[in-house]
């Protein structure tokens, strides 16, 4: 759910909360070592085992403000934005196969975005700089992860094509580069914090 209020012709303030967030992750493993285990389950030797991790919950609440720099009539548009995400969703796993929806920490993201309309085509680019507060999470096995107060860059590139009234095809590329985490006092890189995703 997203709610926005136009303060004037250029400035909009609002909030967003995903009311039905769902995450699924499937993993197949073939084991060749006796005594091996994964997600707290013993793996049979010489057999493939499929694990499904999932999470369903309300998402984190995000407060946002956006200011349009360019005139509203222009096909080329520039925006300045500020987002603040609060850790309102659950961020600790309930069991080994549970994927929490929430990020578990406060984050502030100033950003600048650019849009271009060209007939049925629209192109979009956004670059932001995220500041995150320190937070901690505990896994089901008791492992404590401390997420450091950090800074990181993120970007979004996208294009869309209006195929028919009410029907639009979109292609988006997301990127993120942020510090890793400290697990039980030992610093570990986290691939989730350095990633590129195509949707």
C-alpha positions in Angstrom: 0.0 0.0 0.0 1.3 3.4 -1.0 -0.2 6.7 0.2 1.0 10.0 -1.2 0.0 13.6 -0.5 0.8 16.5 -2.9 1.9 19.4 -0.8 2.2 21.5 -3.9 2.8 20.9 -7.7 6.4 19.8 -7.1 6.6 18.2 -3.6 4.9 14.9 -2.6 5.2 13.2 0.7 4.0 9.7 1.5 4.5 6.3 3.0 4.7 2.7 1.7 4.2 -0.6 3.4 4.1 -4.0 1.6 1.0 -5.7 3.2 1.6 -9.1 1.5 5.3 -9.8 1.1 6.2 -13.3 0.1 9.7 -14.7 -0.5 10.6 -18.2 -1.8 14.0 -19.8 -2.3 14.6 -23.3 -3.6 17.8 -25.2 -3.2 18.8 -28.8 -4.3 21.8 -30.4 -2.7 23.5 -33.8 -3.6 25.6 -35.1 -0.7 28.6 -37.4 -0.9 29.9 -37.1 2.6 28.7 -39.1 5.6 27.4 -37.0 8.5 26.9 -33.9 6.5 23.9 -31.6 7.4 22.2 -28.5 6.1 19.6 -26.3 7.8 19.7 -28.6 10.8 18.8 -31.7 8.7 21.1 -34.7 8.1 21.8 -35.3 4.4 21.6 -38.8 3.1 24.7 -40.0 1.2 24.4 -40.2 -2.6 20.9 -38.6 -2.7 19.6 -35.2 -3.8 17.6 -33.3 -1.2 15.5 -30.2 -2.1 15.0 -27.5 0.5 12.5 -24.7 0.2 12.9 -21.5 2.3 10.0 -19.1 2.5 8.7 -16.1 4.3 5.3 -14.4 4.4 4.7 -11.2 6.4 4.1 -7.5 6.4 7.0 -5.5 5.0 9.0 -2.6 6.5 7.4 0.8 6.6 9.0 3.4 4.3 8.4 7.2 4.6 9.3 9.2 1.6 9.4 12.7 0.1 10.0 13.6 -3.5 10.6 17.0 -5.1 10.3 17.5 -8.9 13.1 19.7 -10.1 12.0 20.0 -13.7 8.7 21.5 -15.0 5.8 19.0 -15.0 5.2 19.4 -18.8 8.7 18.4 -19.8 9.3 14.9 -21.4 12.6 14.9 -19.5 12.1 14.9 -15.7 14.4 15.2 -12.7 13.5 14.4 -9.1 15.2 14.6 -5.7 13.9 12.1 -3.1 14.5 11.1 0.5 13.4 7.7 1.9 13.5 6.6 5.5 12.8 2.8 6.1 11.8 1.7 9.6 12.4 -1.9 10.8 8.7 -2.6 11.4 8.7 -6.1 9.9 10.0 -9.3 11.5 13.7 -9.8 10.8 14.6 -12.9 12.9 14.1 -16.3 11.5 11.6 -18.6 13.3 13.2 -21.8 12.0 16.0 -22.9 9.7 13.9 -22.6 6.6 12.2 -19.3 7.4 13.1 -16.2 5.4 12.3 -13.0 7.4 10.8 -10.2 5.4 12.2 -7.3 7.3 15.7 -5.8 6.9 16.0 -5.3 10.7 17.6 -1.8 10.8 16.8 1.8 10.0 18.0 3.2 6.7 18.0 6.7 5.2 18.4 7.1 1.4 18.7 10.4 -0.4 18.5 9.9 -4.2 18.2 11.6 -7.6 16.2 10.2 -10.4 15.8 10.9 -14.1 13.0 10.1 -16.5 12.5 10.3 -20.2 9.3 9.8 -22.2 9.7 9.0 -25.9 6.3 8.0 -27.4 5.3 4.6 -26.1 8.8 4.2 -24.5 9.8 5.5 -21.1 13.3 5.3 -19.6 14.3 5.7 -15.9 17.5 6.0 -13.9 17.9 6.5 -10.2 21.0 6.7 -8.0 20.9 6.8 -4.2 23.3 6.8 -1.2 22.0 4.7 1.7 22.9 5.3 5.4 22.1 2.4 7.7 21.9 2.2 11.5 23.7 -0.5 13.4 21.4 -3.5 14.3 21.6 -7.1 15.4 19.8 -10.3 14.3 19.8 -13.8 15.9 19.5 -17.0 13.9 17.6 -20.0 15.1 20.8 -21.7 16.1 21.7 -18.7 18.3 24.3 -17.1 16.0 24.2 -13.4 16.5 24.9 -11.1 13.5 25.7 -7.5 14.0 25.0 -5.2 11.0 27.3 -2.3 11.2 26.3 1.3 10.7 27.2 1.6 7.1 27.1 3.6 3.9 26.3 2.2 0.5 25.4 3.1 -3.0 22.4 1.8 -4.9 21.0 2.3 -8.4 18.1 1.4 -10.6 17.9 1.5 -14.4 14.7 0.8 -16.2 12.8 1.0 -19.4 9.1 0.4 -20.2 7.0 0.1 -23.3 3.3 0.9 -23.3 1.8 -2.0 -25.4 -1.8 -1.1 -24.9 -3.9 1.1 -22.7 -3.4 -0.3 -19.2 -0.7 -2.8 -20.3 2.9 -1.9 -20.0 6.1 -4.1 -20.2 8.9 -3.2 -17.9 12.5 -4.2 -17.5 14.5 -3.1 -14.4 18.1 -3.5 -13.3 18.9 -3.0 -9.6 22.3 -2.7 -8.0 23.5 -2.5 -4.4 26.9 -2.1 -2.7 27.1 -2.0 1.0 29.3 -3.2 3.9 29.0 -6.7 5.1 28.3 -7.9 8.6 30.0 -9.1 11.8 28.9 -12.7 12.9 29.8 -13.7 16.5 32.6 -11.0 16.4 34.1 -12.1 13.1 33.7 -9.9 10.0 32.1 -11.7 7.1 31.3 -10.4 3.6 27.7 -10.8 2.5 26.8 -11.3 -1.1 23.4 -9.9 -0.5 25.0 -6.5 0.1 26.9 -6.5 -3.2 24.6 -7.5 -5.9 23.0 -6.8 -9.2 19.5 -8.0 -10.0 17.6 -8.0 -13.3 13.7 -8.1 -13.1 
